[in-house]
Amino acid sequence: MIMWLSRPLYESLPYNYIAVGLVALAGSFFLSYWYWPIISAGIGLASLIAGLVVWLKRRGYRQSRSRQAVDNSAQRQKNS
């Protein structure tokens, strides 16, 4: 099943993951009931890591695409 997201929502996902991670980590310092501090810290770390991975993967993909576009443009000019 493929899920389609609007472009603004798609572009903001890594930042939302990071924000949720920071809030959960901050919340883990204020929680003191049962295992909630550990659960909150785990969710916070997982969200931070997910946000960073998505952001770095997108950045790498976009840089490689722009590099390929420059290479293709130079190749076309060379062949002309």
Backbone hydrogen bonds, N-H to C=O, Kabsch-Sander energy under -0.5 kcal/mol:
donor,donor_aa,acceptor,acceptor_aa,energy
4,W,2,I,-0.5
10,Y,6,S,-2.8
11,E,7,R,-2.8
12,S,8,P,-1.3
13,L,9,L,-0.6
13,L,10,Y,-0.8
16,N,12,S,-2.3
17,Y,13,L,-2.7
18,I,14,P,-2.2
19,A,15,Y,-2.4
20,V,16,N,-2.7
21,G,17,Y,-2.3
22,L,18,I,-2.4
23,V,19,A,-2.4
24,A,20,V,-2.6
25,L,21,G,-2.5
26,A,22,L,-2.5
27,G,23,V,-2.6
28,S,24,A,-1.6
29,F,25,L,-0.7
29,F,26,A,-1.0
30,F,26,A,-0.6
30,F,27,G,-0.8
31,L,27,G,-1.4
36,W,33,Y,-1.9
39,I,35,Y,-2.4
40,S,36,W,-3.1
41,A,37,P,-2.2
42,G,38,I,-2.3
43,I,39,I,-2.5
44,G,40,S,-2.5
45,L,41,A,-2.7
46,A,42,G,-2.4
47,S,43,I,-2.5
48,L,44,G,-2.4
49,I,45,L,-2.6
50,A,46,A,-2.5
51,G,47,S,-2.6
52,L,48,L,-2.4
53,V,49,I,-2.6
54,V,50,A,-2.5
55,W,51,G,-2.4
56,L,52,L,-2.8
57,K,53,V,-2.6
58,R,54,V,-2.5
59,R,55,W,-2.3
60,G,56,L,-2.6
61,Y,57,K,-2.4
62,R,58,R,-2.7
63,Q,59,R,-2.3
64,S,60,G,-2.2
65,R,61,Y,-2.2
66,S,62,R,-2.2
67,R,63,Q,-2.3
68,Q,64,S,-2.4
69,A,65,R,-2.2
70,V,66,S,-2.0
71,D,67,R,-2.4
72,N,68,Q,-2.9
73,S,69,A,-2.2
74,A,70,V,-2.5
75,Q,71,D,-2.3
76,R,72,N,-2.3
77,Q,73,S,-2.1
78,K,74,A,-2.0
79,N,75,Q,-2.0
80,S,76,R,-1.2
